[in-house]
Amino acid sequence: MENEIKKIVLAYSGGLDTSVILSWLKETYKCPVVAYAADLGQGEELDGIQKKALETGADEVIVEDLKEEFVRDYVWPAMRANAIYESTYLLGTSLARPLIAKRQIMAARKTGANAVSHGATGKGNDQVRFEFAYMALEPDMKIIAPWREWQFKGREDLIDYARARNIPVPVTKEKPYSSDRNLLHISFEGGILEDTWNEPPEDMFAMSVSPQNAPDKTTTIEIEFINGNPVAVDAVQMSPAVLLAHLNLIGGQNGIGRVDMVENRYVGMKSRGVYETPGGTIIRTAHIALQTITIDREVMHLRDSLIPKYSEIIYYGYWFSPEREMLQKMFDDTEKNVSGIVRLKIYKGNCMVVGTKSSSSLYHSDFATFEDDQVYNQKDAEGFIRLNGLRLKIASILKQGCR
C-alpha cells in the first residue's frame, strides 16, 4: 500500500519516553525501527545507548557526534542575536530540536525509511519543533507522534509498561523528573516542579553549584569575539563546542545560569521549567557588553526591538522558516564590527562586566569627556532641546488654554 509505514527513524535519547516508544513502534507498526541518537553534549547519558537500543528492539542504531555543528550553526547564531524567550529562557531545547530533526531526516533518506517519530508529548512545544522541521525539510515524510496516538496517560503508565517488558528506565514514580541536556543547558520539568510554590531540590541540579556554595573568591576571565562569535577564552583559541563546555565548567563552579520560570508554551498553556545555562549566560552577558561599544545607537535600538520576535520564532519551532532566516541575516549584518575582548568577574551567581575593548569601538573618551573637546559645542544643545521638547511645550499650552 502507498501509505504503508515501511521503516521508521525514531529520535532516540535512551530515556523513559523513547525507550517505551521504540518498543511500542515495533509492536504497533510491525516494521524495522532505526534508533537515531544525536550527541549534543549529554555526556554520560549516552553511555551504552547503542546496546540499550538494540536490546529494546531497534533494528539499527545511529549515533552521531553533533556537538560542534550544534554550537556553531545553532547556538552561535542565536547568541549573535541575543536571543532570549520571555526575557529569561536562553532556548537550549528550542535550538537543539531543529538539528536533531534535520539529521533524523538525513538518516531516513540514508536508510530508506519513509517515516520519522519523536517522543514529544501532545501538550508540549517539542512536537511542534520536530514536526515543523520535518515538514520544511521533507514534506512527504510520514510523521508518527506516539503521545498523540497511544492510550498511555502519563509517565507512570510508561514506567509500568517498561517494567513489564524489562526495559530499564532512568526515573521512578517517586522522582519523575523529565530532563533534557545538551551543551547549552539542562532543563527540568514535571513531578514536584509542577507546583510553582515548591522550590527545586538542590540535588536536582547537574551543571552548577548553588550560589551559596560557590567559592568565596572572584574568577576573572576574558572572552574574545570575532564578528559576534566567541573564539577564545583567556587568549586560548577554542572550537565552538570546546569553548562552550569550558565556560559551562567555569560558570557551573560559580553558580551561574540557574533559571526558574513559568513560560507560555506555543500550544497555549503555561509550564514551569527549571534551567541551568552557565556558559550561555556568560557569553550573552559578554556579547551584549561588546555590542555597546561597537554598534551604532539606532541600529542597536532597532535590532533590540526585534529580539523578542526572533526568540519567539525559535521557541515556536520555526527555525527553518523564511522569517527566521531573514532576521538572522539582519542580525548577522549588525555583527560585522562586534569584535573585541570582554573582561568579566564571576562570583557566586553574578557575572559582571569589568572591561571592554575593540578596534571597532565607537566609544572614544575624547568625545564623551566632561572636559574641553573639539567635536561638541555645548551651545548646540540649546537648539536641540528646544526642538525636541517643542511638542511637549505646545501640548501644555493647549491644555492650559482649554481650562
C-alpha positions as CSV (number, residue, x, y, z in Angstrom):
1,M,0.0,0.0,0.0
2,E,1.2,3.5,-0.8
3,N,0.5,4.8,2.7
4,E,2.1,1.8,4.4
5,I,4.8,2.5,7.1
6,K,7.8,0.6,5.9
7,K,10.6,1.8,8.1
8,I,10.7,4.3,10.9
9,V,13.6,6.5,12.2
10,L,13.0,7.4,15.8
11,A,14.7,10.3,17.6
12,Y,16.0,8.2,20.4
13,S,17.5,9.5,23.7
14,G,17.6,6.3,25.7
15,G,15.3,7.8,28.3
16,L,11.9,6.6,29.5
17,D,9.7,8.0,26.8
18,T,11.8,7.0,23.7
19,S,12.6,3.6,25.2
20,V,8.9,2.8,25.5
21,I,8.2,4.4,22.1
22,L,10.8,2.2,20.4
23,S,9.1,-1.0,21.8
24,W,5.7,0.4,21.1
25,L,6.5,1.3,17.4
26,K,7.8,-2.3,16.9
27,E,4.6,-3.7,18.4
28,T,2.2,-1.3,16.6
29,Y,3.7,-0.9,13.1
30,K,5.5,-4.3,12.8
31,C,8.3,-2.8,10.7
32,P,12.0,-2.0,11.2
33,V,12.8,0.8,13.5
34,V,16.1,2.8,13.4
35,A,17.1,4.4,16.7
36,Y,18.7,7.8,15.9
37,A,20.7,9.4,18.7
38,A,22.3,12.8,18.4
39,D,25.2,13.6,20.7
40,L,24.7,17.3,21.6
41,G,26.7,17.1,24.8
42,Q,24.6,14.9,27.0
43,G,27.7,13.3,28.4
44,E,27.3,10.1,30.3
45,E,23.6,10.0,29.4
46,L,24.7,8.4,26.1
47,D,26.8,5.7,27.7
48,G,25.7,2.3,26.4
49,I,22.9,3.9,24.3
50,Q,23.6,1.7,21.3
51,K,23.5,-1.5,23.3
52,K,20.3,-0.4,25.1
53,A,18.6,0.5,21.8
54,L,19.4,-2.9,20.3
55,E,18.2,-4.7,23.5
56,T,15.0,-2.7,23.4
57,G,14.3,-3.8,19.8
58,A,16.0,-1.4,17.4
59,D,16.9,-2.9,14.1
60,E,19.6,-0.4,13.6
61,V,21.2,2.3,15.7
62,I,22.8,5.6,14.5
63,V,24.7,7.7,17.0
64,E,26.2,11.0,15.6
65,D,28.5,13.5,17.4
66,L,26.9,16.8,16.5
67,K,28.4,19.0,19.3
68,E,30.4,21.2,17.0
69,E,27.6,21.6,14.5
70,F,25.1,22.3,17.2
71,V,27.1,25.1,18.8
72,R,28.5,26.6,15.5
73,D,25.3,26.5,13.4
74,Y,22.5,26.9,16.0
75,V,23.8,28.2,19.4
76,W,26.1,30.9,18.0
77,P,23.6,32.3,15.5
78,A,21.1,32.7,18.4
79,M,23.8,34.3,20.6
80,R,24.7,36.7,17.8
81,A,21.0,37.8,18.0
82,N,21.0,37.9,21.9
83,A,18.0,35.5,21.7
84,I,16.1,35.0,24.9
85,Y,12.5,33.9,25.3
86,E,10.2,36.0,27.6
87,S,13.3,37.8,28.9
88,T,14.5,34.6,30.7
89,Y,15.0,31.4,28.7
90,L,18.1,31.0,26.5
91,L,16.4,28.5,24.3
92,G,18.6,25.4,24.9
93,T,16.0,22.8,23.9
94,S,14.4,25.0,21.2
95,L,17.8,25.2,19.4
96,A,18.5,21.5,19.7
97,R,15.3,20.2,18.1
98,P,15.8,21.5,14.5
99,L,19.2,20.0,14.3
100,I,18.0,16.6,15.6
101,A,15.1,16.7,13.2
102,K,17.4,17.6,10.3
103,R,19.8,14.8,11.0
104,Q,16.9,12.4,11.6
105,I,15.6,13.2,8.1
106,M,19.0,12.6,6.6
107,A,19.1,9.3,8.4
108,A,15.7,8.4,7.0
109,R,16.9,9.1,3.5
110,K,20.1,7.1,4.0
111,T,18.3,4.0,5.5
112,G,15.3,4.1,3.1
113,A,12.8,4.9,5.9
114,N,9.5,6.6,4.9
115,A,8.5,7.7,8.4
116,V,10.0,9.5,11.4
117,S,8.9,9.5,15.0
118,H,9.7,11.6,18.2
119,G,9.0,11.3,21.9
120,A,7.4,14.7,22.4
121,T,4.1,14.8,24.3
122,G,0.9,16.2,22.9
123,K,1.0,19.1,25.4
124,G,4.5,20.4,24.8
125,N,6.4,22.6,22.4
126,D,8.8,19.9,21.1
127,Q,6.2,18.1,19.0
128,V,5.8,21.4,17.1
129,R,9.5,22.0,16.7
130,F,10.2,18.4,15.4
131,E,7.3,18.4,13.0
132,F,7.8,21.9,11.6
133,A,11.3,20.9,10.8
134,Y,10.3,17.6,9.2
135,M,7.7,19.4,7.1
136,A,10.2,22.0,6.0
137,L,12.9,19.5,5.1
138,E,11.0,16.5,3.7
139,P,7.3,17.3,3.2
140,D,6.4,13.8,2.1
141,M,7.8,12.1,5.1
142,K,5.3,10.4,7.3
143,I,5.3,11.5,10.9
144,I,4.4,9.3,13.9
145,A,3.7,11.0,17.3
146,P,3.0,8.2,19.8
147,W,1.9,10.5,22.6
148,R,-1.0,11.6,20.3
149,E,-1.9,8.0,19.4
150,W,-1.5,5.6,22.3
151,Q,-3.6,5.2,25.4
152,F,-1.0,6.0,28.0
153,K,-2.0,8.9,30.2
154,G,1.3,9.8,31.8
155,R,4.8,8.8,32.7
156,E,3.6,6.4,35.4
157,D,1.9,4.4,32.7
158,L,5.2,4.3,30.7
159,I,7.1,3.1,33.8
160,D,4.6,0.3,34.2
161,Y,4.9,-0.6,30.5
162,A,8.7,-0.5,30.6
163,R,8.9,-2.7,33.7
164,A,6.5,-5.3,32.2
165,R,8.9,-5.6,29.2
166,N,12.2,-5.4,31.2
167,I,13.1,-2.0,29.7
168,P,15.5,-0.2,32.1
169,V,14.3,3.3,32.9
170,P,16.2,6.3,34.5
171,V,13.3,7.5,36.6
172,T,10.9,6.2,39.2
173,K,7.4,7.0,40.3
174,E,8.9,8.7,43.4
175,K,11.1,11.1,41.4
176,P,9.6,11.6,37.9
177,Y,11.7,14.5,36.6
178,S,11.9,15.0,32.9
179,S,15.2,16.5,31.8
180,D,16.8,17.4,28.6
181,R,20.5,18.1,28.4
182,N,22.9,19.5,25.7
183,L,26.0,21.7,25.7
184,L,23.9,24.8,26.1
185,H,21.8,23.8,29.0
186,I,19.9,21.2,31.0
187,S,16.1,21.6,31.7
188,F,13.9,20.0,34.3
189,E,10.1,19.8,34.4
190,G,7.4,17.6,35.9
191,G,7.0,16.0,39.3
192,I,7.4,18.3,42.3
193,L,8.1,21.2,39.9
194,E,4.5,21.3,38.7
195,D,3.6,23.1,41.9
196,T,5.0,26.6,41.4
197,W,5.3,27.0,45.2
198,N,7.7,24.2,45.5
199,E,11.4,25.1,45.5
200,P,13.5,22.9,43.2
201,P,15.5,20.5,45.3
202,E,19.2,21.2,45.3
203,D,20.2,17.6,44.4
204,M,18.4,18.0,41.1
205,F,20.9,20.4,39.6
206,A,23.5,18.8,37.4
207,M,25.6,21.6,35.8
208,S,26.0,24.1,38.6
209,V,26.5,24.5,42.3
210,S,24.2,26.8,44.2
211,P,25.5,30.4,44.5
212,Q,25.6,30.0,48.3
213,N,28.1,27.0,47.9
214,A,30.2,28.7,45.2
215,P,33.8,29.7,46.0
216,D,34.3,32.8,48.2
217,K,36.7,34.2,45.6
218,T,36.2,36.0,42.3
219,T,37.1,34.3,39.0
220,T,38.2,36.7,36.3
221,I,38.1,35.7,32.6
222,E,38.5,37.4,29.2
223,I,36.4,36.3,26.2
224,E,37.4,37.3,22.7
225,F,34.8,37.7,19.9
226,I,35.1,38.0,16.2
227,N,32.0,39.1,14.2
228,G,29.9,38.3,17.2
229,N,31.1,34.8,17.8
230,P,33.2,33.9,20.9
231,V,36.5,32.4,19.7
232,A,38.8,32.4,22.7
233,V,38.9,32.5,26.5
234,D,41.9,34.0,28.3
235,A,43.7,34.2,24.9
236,V,43.3,30.5,24.2
237,Q,41.6,29.8,20.9
238,M,38.9,27.1,21.1
239,S,36.4,25.5,18.8
240,P,32.7,26.4,19.5
241,A,31.9,23.2,21.4
242,V,35.1,23.2,23.4
243,L,34.7,26.9,24.3
244,L,31.1,26.5,25.4
245,A,32.0,23.4,27.5
246,H,34.9,25.4,29.1
247,L,32.6,28.2,30.1
248,N,30.0,25.8,31.3
249,L,32.6,24.5,33.8
250,I,33.6,27.9,34.9
251,G,30.0,29.2,35.2
252,G,28.8,26.0,36.9
253,Q,31.5,26.1,39.5
254,N,30.4,29.7,40.4
255,G,26.6,29.2,40.4
256,I,26.0,31.0,37.1
257,G,22.9,30.5,34.9
258,R,20.1,29.0,37.1
259,V,16.6,29.9,36.0
260,D,13.2,29.0,37.4
261,M,10.4,30.3,35.3
262,V,6.8,29.8,34.2
263,E,6.7,30.2,30.5
264,N,4.0,30.4,27.9
265,R,4.0,27.3,25.6
266,Y,3.1,27.7,22.0
267,V,0.3,25.2,22.4
268,G,-1.5,27.6,24.7
269,M,-0.7,26.6,28.3
270,K,1.7,27.8,30.9
271,S,4.5,25.5,32.0
272,R,7.2,25.7,34.7
273,G,10.7,25.0,33.7
274,V,14.0,25.0,35.6
275,Y,17.1,25.5,33.6
276,E,20.9,25.6,34.0
277,T,22.7,27.6,31.3
278,P,26.1,28.6,32.8
279,G,28.2,29.1,29.7
280,G,25.5,30.6,27.7
281,T,24.7,33.1,30.4
282,I,28.3,34.2,30.5
283,I,28.6,34.5,26.7
284,R,25.3,36.5,26.4
285,T,26.4,39.0,29.1
286,A,29.8,39.5,27.4
287,H,28.3,39.8,24.0
288,I,25.8,42.5,24.9
289,A,28.6,44.4,26.6
290,L,30.8,44.3,23.5
291,Q,27.9,45.5,21.3
292,T,27.5,48.6,23.4
293,I,30.8,49.9,22.1
294,T,30.7,48.5,18.6
295,I,27.1,49.1,17.3
296,D,25.5,52.4,16.3
297,R,22.8,53.6,18.6
298,E,19.9,53.5,16.1
299,V,21.0,50.1,14.7
300,M,21.2,48.7,18.2
301,H,17.8,50.0,19.3
302,L,16.1,48.7,16.1
303,R,17.7,45.3,16.3
304,D,17.0,45.0,20.0
305,S,13.3,45.6,19.3
306,L,13.3,42.5,17.1
307,I,14.9,40.2,19.6
308,P,11.6,39.1,21.2
309,K,10.2,38.2,17.8
310,Y,13.3,36.3,16.8
311,S,13.3,34.4,20.0
312,E,9.6,33.6,19.8
313,I,10.1,32.3,16.3
314,I,12.8,29.8,17.6
315,Y,10.8,28.9,20.6
316,Y,7.7,28.2,18.5
317,G,9.7,25.9,16.2
318,Y,10.2,27.9,13.1
319,W,14.0,27.6,12.8
320,F,13.7,26.6,9.1
321,S,11.3,29.4,8.3
322,P,11.9,32.3,5.9
323,E,11.2,34.8,8.6
324,R,13.9,33.4,10.9
325,E,16.4,33.3,8.0
326,M,15.6,36.9,7.1
327,L,16.0,38.1,10.7
328,Q,19.2,36.1,11.0
329,K,20.7,37.9,8.0
330,M,19.8,41.2,9.6
331,F,21.3,40.3,13.0
332,D,24.4,38.9,11.4
333,D,24.9,42.1,9.4
334,T,24.9,44.1,12.6
335,E,27.7,41.8,14.0
336,K,30.3,42.6,11.4
337,N,32.1,45.0,13.8
338,V,31.3,43.1,17.0
339,S,34.9,42.0,17.5
340,G,37.0,42.6,20.6
341,I,37.6,41.4,24.2
342,V,35.4,41.5,27.2
343,R,36.7,41.0,30.8
344,L,34.3,39.6,33.4
345,K,34.4,38.9,37.1
346,I,32.3,35.9,38.1
347,Y,31.3,35.5,41.7
348,K,28.5,33.5,43.5
349,G,25.9,33.5,40.7
350,N,26.9,37.0,39.5
351,C,28.5,37.7,36.1
352,M,29.9,41.2,36.0
353,V,31.5,43.0,33.0
354,V,34.5,45.0,34.2
355,G,36.2,45.8,30.9
356,T,35.6,46.0,27.1
357,K,37.9,46.9,24.2
358,S,37.7,46.7,20.5
359,S,39.5,48.1,17.4
360,S,36.0,48.8,16.0
361,S,34.9,50.7,19.1
362,L,32.6,53.7,18.6
363,Y,33.4,54.9,22.1
364,H,36.2,57.5,22.5
365,S,36.8,59.2,25.8
366,D,37.9,62.3,24.0
367,F,34.3,62.8,22.7
368,A,32.5,61.7,25.9
369,T,34.6,63.7,28.3
370,F,33.3,66.5,30.5
371,E,36.4,68.4,29.8
372,D,37.2,70.5,26.7
373,D,36.8,68.7,23.4
374,Q,36.8,69.6,19.7
375,V,33.7,67.8,18.4
376,Y,30.9,69.0,20.6
377,N,29.7,72.6,21.1
378,Q,27.7,72.7,24.3
379,K,25.7,75.7,23.0
380,D,24.3,73.5,20.2
381,A,22.4,71.6,22.9
382,E,20.1,74.6,23.5
383,G,18.5,74.3,20.0
384,F,18.5,70.5,20.2
385,I,16.4,70.7,23.4
386,R,14.1,73.4,22.1
387,L,13.2,71.5,19.0
388,N,12.8,68.1,20.6
389,G,10.8,69.5,23.5
390,L,8.6,71.6,21.3
391,R,5.7,69.1,21.2
392,L,5.7,68.9,25.0
393,K,5.6,72.7,25.2
394,I,2.7,73.0,22.7
395,A,0.7,70.3,24.4
396,S,1.0,72.1,27.7
397,I,0.0,75.5,26.2
398,L,-3.1,74.0,24.5
399,K,-4.0,72.1,27.7
400,Q,-3.8,75.3,29.8
401,G,-5.8,77.2,27.1
402,C,-8.7,74.7,27.5
403,R,-9.1,75.3,31.2
